[in-house]
Amino acid sequence: MSNQRVSRRQFLNYTLTGVGGFMAAGMLMPMVRFAIDPVLTAKAGGDFISTGTSEDELSEEPLRVDFTFEQVDAWYTSDVTQTAWVFLDGDGGIVALNPTCKHLGCTVNWEGRESDPNRFFCPCHNGLYEKSGENVPGTPPTAPLDMFEARISDDGILELGQVVPNKIVEG
């Protein structure tokens, strides 16, 4: 046993520090868990989403394909619908363009203006894109349309993945 006596002041200091430390830990642990939980959650990145469009429906003419997937934001789950313009290139490969204009984010349409056949048209500021997604010089868009990763499933259905930079247009 120690010969030193603990004063009343030291005893209260040790006791209150210990109790305060336990209380602080009790409050901080849920906050820390909440902050690092998204980092610990397994990601399903790179997954492909089935569009319900058959491979037989695709041709060299761009086809508007709407697809829906479930998006989870923290604790809120919602269904999100996106669009892609899908066609076959000259080699039979699948091209799936993201219809979001690179100028201001409006949605482009295939042959959206009669005076510009065989081009994508953005109605917001008269932006034009070639079939490959390349922006037409002299129009507002400054970059080509992005693409979706695309593949055909084992049962012949078009599946779309993440948005990637345009691989057809050399930049």
Steps between C-alpha positions, in 0.01 A plus 500: 500500500623848415588747769367791297148602576264613226347833587131560462570737208710239315236231557224720354726599209576134415138395541354782288765451230422128480122552492538781242720277286241220501222746414704653216581153363133405519404806296786483250480132408167528311627810321823330397308192386263720296795681339697190399206273414493599128871416475444154647198420283570271206455678169334343199693720258518393140174311507298493182128578492262308277305732268243248380598577140570197285814476289272449198352850544839669445602632160725769355222753566525642856226362725387681815528256792353597839612292797425512871714400794483525878722767654581508871597833657585436866169367635281619209434263209352625174446381144695701245422498128775581251516507123759386247517522122612154387605383153734260327817636347629383161682203659191377688620640832253665737518875552295646788519877526402699807252765375616771742632800304848612603402866476233544769375148571186497288386177334588453134271327249581308184392700195336750733501769230396446137781717364762272661427139402719220635618712793421537867342838577493683833195731513635724778753694292493327159788267578585229246680168526593250232370143525828400670434755774760744367403862557458704180743793487334841521218381726489550879610151617872490575549124540359175357212313663603246762427129454360221713688174525282252311474125458250231406401256775491122452128520430541764225398811700690830483672594828648842573771584753684808619533823301846530345663758270427458130735237354397548137594866464871568513562794728 
